[in-house]
Amino acid sequence: MMKAVGFKKSLPVEEKNSFIDFETEKPTPGENDLLVKIEAVSVNPVDYKIRKNSAKDKELESPKIIGWDAAGTVEEVGENVQNFKKGEEVFYAGVANRPGSNAEYQLIDEKSAGHKPKKLSWEEAAAMPLTSLTAWESIFERLPITENSGSNKVILVIGGAGGVGSIGIQILKKLTQYKVIATASREETEAWCREKGADVVVNHKDLEKEMKRKGFEQVDYILNFSNTDIHWNAMAELIKPQGHICSIVETKDPVDLNKLKNKSVAFHWELMFTRPTLKTEDMYKQHEILERISSLLDEGILVSTLNKTFNGLKAETFREVHELQESGKSIGKNVIKY
């Protein structure tokens, strides 16, 4: 058996049963799986979105375990595993349709895992997988951007102080030559963005006006790591003709794609879960990306976006961290050390 934290009903985070402690059977790896003893996890917006929506009108028979970021040690490997062996340290983001990382042990397909950066602590490593994959796929696979390119290009990163923005800014500044404009609305978030490498920081509360005030009428590319609905009209105005916009945040209301037509602007969605959930032919690329990210972190080219650390595999801790995430005041990544 193993300890886990989960929920049976979608409840407001301040309610005691929004998370519950329980025990469940320790899983057995399938042929391509790693069984990982988890040391630390981080919490992302997807965690609280799924907690709030997956059991709204029903009570689950058994608690649902969520969590999509972890670092730990391989305890067992499936018979077809090729890239890992027992005792190795790994980090990964998991998949939406399997039990998550808010537990002592978790199964993960080896194609979705990377070797943990050797120079990082468990907490520093656990902060990185989901956001690094999201940022990397957004930049290098959704947008027509290549490494060491873009000396005369400008990219706008909306939501610069969040988890994805925090690593996205670094990737852009260290691996391309793009001029990076990031958005932030508070003194502390502006400082965070500058620390991560942003060349210019603008307030996203009046984005068009603020961009023009800083001397930018239009940009070549836009990465939206914040709110697609709120920023849609501003993005349509700020993007150059034949530019590209990539967003990771779903819309609540329909958006007008016609606003992009006259400029022949391309719009891209990015969802880190696409490859592992749909088992795409190139699913293995997430292993390759994490291996690259691990090397860049060990070399000090990229730095962990860990901001706050909490302790303990217990419902109380997860309630506290989810409450912080939902407040909209979280900066960087929040990690729970087991």
Order of alpha helices (4+ residues) and beta strands (2+ residues): beta-beta-beta-alpha-beta-beta-beta-beta-alpha-alpha-beta-alpha-beta-alpha-beta-alpha-beta-alpha-beta-beta-alpha-alpha-beta-alpha-beta
